[in-house]
Amino acid sequence: MGESWQPRLVALDIDGTVIRWVEGTGQDNEEIAPAVRAAVHRVLDEGGHVVLASGRSIDGMTSVVDLLGLHRGEQVWVVASNGGVVFRYPPVEVVHEERFDASEAVRAILAEHPTALVAVEEYGVGYRVSHHFPPGELSGTQIVADVHELVAEPVTRVVIRDPDATPEEFVALGRRLGLANTEYVVGWSAWMDLAPVGVSKASGLAKVADALGIAADETLAIGDGRNDLEMLRWAHRGVAMGQAVDEVKAAADDVTAPVEQDGVAVELARWFGPAD
């Protein structure tokens, strides 16, 4: 890949990539470094498309689109719920969603972690939850409901969270259970996202690229979490943040600086010129 190559589509994870993840504040922390915002706007100035791709719900992503100033008077594409939802904004227009029956997988997980918290997205509101999640971990309003009610109908995504467990325990749990017909990804904490088989940030981004008439070899993706693995492999150039776990770094084509050192800006400067 020569230095003359320039991506037409830049896919960015949010937490730990565009925004520094601050333990205890979670999605309440929405401060974007000036260098990152400036780098994103250089992409737009040169005719590129910037697409946010996150595990967040729709409601947790629109404020970040606004903070970055991505829309510039027209709708932009966004990939939410780890690829389960593709929408345009503003205003919110859901273009594609994937739903699945998560009841069996949830039952299997709760059998081993009976006190784990469960959440499903509720468009325009926030989440329906079995119990309230720790502050900042979910966007929008949390509506408490019986866990069986939460997964009684097909859903786009399920979050399983056990504050008393470790990420390693959840990784081992997913491997042990198999979770037939269900994709799963474990986050920085004991947090597991469940999705339909074949659905990931990569599948959502592929739909966006197709709609924009952009080929896979014209894409750049940057992320830091296990839910970015498919996205980093899908993109022509996949870049891991400097603080990412080794598994994510190994899947990437390159590693940029950590989020605390504006890694997104460092990577984008290679293709869209340095800051003035």
C-alpha positions, 0 to 999 in steps of 0.5 A: 500500500503506497503512501499515495493511497487515500481512503474514500471511507473512514470507519471509526469506533467511538469509545476508546477511539474517538472518545477516551473511555473514562471508567465510571463515566462511560457514555456520559463522557463525550469530549472529543480532542480538538486534534481528532475533530480537526483530522476528521474534518480534513477527511470531509474537506477532501471528499471522504466519508466518515462513518461511526461504527459502534456497539452503542445504540442509536441514541448513544451515537447521534450526540457524537455525530453532532459533536464531530459535526459530520453532517454538514447539512446532509444526512450521514451514515451510521452503524449502530448496535455492532452492525445490527442497525444501519441508519442515517442522521439527521433526522434518524432514518433506520435503513436496515436492521437485523433481529434474532431470537436471543432467548436461548442464549440468554437463558444459557448465560444466566444459568451460569451468571444468574445475577448478570444484568440484561439489556435490549435496545428500545429505539428513541428511548434507551434500553429495557433492562432486567436491572439498572446498569452502572452509571454511564454504561448505557445511553438514554432511559433504562426501563426495568422489565422481567428478563423473559419479557426482554427476549420474548420477541426478536431483538437487534442486540442483547447486552449481558453485564456482570459487574462481579465477573471479569472479561476473561471469565466472559470470554471463556463462557462464550467459548464453553457455551458455543451460543448456537446461531448467535455471535458474541463479543466481550468488551473491556469489562465483563460485558457481552454483546449478543447479535445474529450470526454474520452480523458485525460492524463489518457487515453494517459497513459493507452495506454503507460502502455499497450504498455509497459506491465505495469499494472495499479497497478504498476503506480505512477502519480504526478501533480498539475493542474485540467488537472491532475485529471483523471491521479491522479485517474487512477494511483495506487498512485496519488500524488498532488503537495503541491501548487495544488488547493484543488480540485486536492489535494482531488482527490489524494492519498497523497500530496507531497511538493510544486514544490519550495521544490522539491516535485517530489524528495520527493515523488520519494525518498519513492520508489526509495531511498534517494539521495546519 
